[in-house]
Amino acid sequence: MRGLGARQSGDDGRGAEGRGAEASRPVLRATSGTAVAGLVAVGALLAGCSTGGTGSRDEGAARADEVASAAPAPSASASAGQPDKRVDPIALIKGDPKIGERLKADLKPCVADAYPVDTSYGNLTGGTSPDVVVNVMTCGDAVGIGTYVYREENDRYKNVFMAEDAAVYATIDRGDLVVTRQVYAKGDPVAYPSGEDVITYRWAGNKFIQHDWVHNDYSRAVGDGGLDGSAPSASPGN
């Protein structure tokens, strides 16, 4: 299926060679009392560099402690966005009173203990913990049948958004919730919908509000579907 169905940072720029040359200048400018020692040091350096035939690159990589001290420490805001725990999406769905019993009963593993569920973590509602987006699909065609957003409040996950339309799928895009719904016309095969609606939601106060909407119509002259749902015929050669 198209779209959804297919499943859906201080170097000065001179480099190691430039720094090596700069480091040797104080030795060459040494006073007469230390000139001999400086030349001996330079000679030893050149001898070491000649081994292997790669010039100043034979000095090797910078020490790990030097690199660590030079690299900026990650900010608290950067690390706070990383999920410190994973949730059990099946338990969330099964224990959600907002979800109907029929969907819960139909939610079974496709193979062994593999459920047709995708789970995403991200910052959608500005909470202290990452929000969780769960997409439930069919086993055979991987068509979305329900999408749910959970926000952690008082050590419990609360359902703050849900859509249970046919061919629906939600993703997190830079803090926005993007919900895609495939649009089918009469006679459309499952893999070839006629178009899609892409709706962007943003958290405001205590709920999601619609921020943007885009509709896309798909060409039916390309792909395996053809204009009548059959495979398209090959164009005659010149």
Secondary structure, DSSP 8 states (H G I E B T S, - for coil): -TTTTTT-----S-HHHHHHHHHHHHHHT--GGGHHHHHHHHHHHHHHHHTTT-GGGGG-S--HHHHHHHS----HHHHHTS-SS---HHHHHHT-TTS-HHHHHH---SBTTB-SEEEEEE-SS--SS-EEEEEEE-TTT--EEEEEEEEEETTEEEEEEEE--TTEEEEEETTEEEEEEEE--TT--TT--SEEEEEEEEEETTEEEEEEEEEEE--SSSSSS-TTSS--------
